[in-house]
Amino acid sequence: MKADPTAQRRLLDLAALDAELARAQHRRRTLPEQTAVEEAETTVRAHRDAVVRAKTSVSDLGREVAKLEQEVNQVRTREERDRGLMDSGSVSAKQMTDLSHELDTLARRRGVLEDEQLEVMERLDAAETDLAHEQTELDTAETSLTDAVERRDGVLGDLDVLEERRGAERTELAKDLPADLVGLYDQLRARSGTGAGELVGNRCGACRLEMDRSELRDVGAAAPDDVVRCEQCGAIVVRTAKGATA
């Protein structure tokens, strides 16, 4: 293949744009800001689960306190009824004895229930403190997630702008180059990642490997409009004043 030397040198501009676009695509795939978002999402999920568990504990303990309160009230109501009967003077001596025994039993039962109620209320206080702590941790984690998303979206936005601009520049540049030359370049780039490289000294700019003397002689003997290829990587070798054959 033959191509105007100027067109061949402009392949270096095309390669530079492609390299920048490739770096942007690599950055998009390996975005540390995305990793930060995923880690923040994991933290948020963990704290949300903790908040749910804490709310469930508070709810369960609240119901238990209410149940014990109801039982205590029932015992107190029974005590008040028995005392009322004893104070009324309308019961027999045997009934008075029975009521007295029942009051002793009720007092012991109420004491047990009140002790249980106090213990559950203490657990409820601890659960509410834990819930408040977990809610604070969740709020902090959600704020961190929001910040991480904003940073990631900012970077992605910058990459979008860069890729749009460089993509447009590449399209315009490719239009000005011979179609067969661009076709060969794109084919080689798809195969090895780099379609063309500048010859600097005796080193191919695409694969960064040094050419041996026989290859350099062949490159030097080629006509200016010959499209020469690196024997090692296959990329188009663009000859400039930097090459050993210049």
Secondary structure, DSSP 8 states (H G I E B T S, - for coil): -B--HHHHHHHHHHHHHHHHHHHHHHHHHT-HHHHHHHHHHHHHHHHHHHHHHHHHHHHHHHHHHHHHHHHHHHHHHHHHHHHHHHHHT-S-HHHHHHHHHHHHHHHHHHHHHHHHHHHHHHHHHHHHHHHHHHHHHHHHHHHHHHHHHHHHHHHHHHHHHHHHHHHHHHHHHHHTS-HHHHHHHHHHHHHHS-SEEEEEBTEETTT--B--HHHHHHHHHS-TTB--B-TTT--EEE--TTBTT-
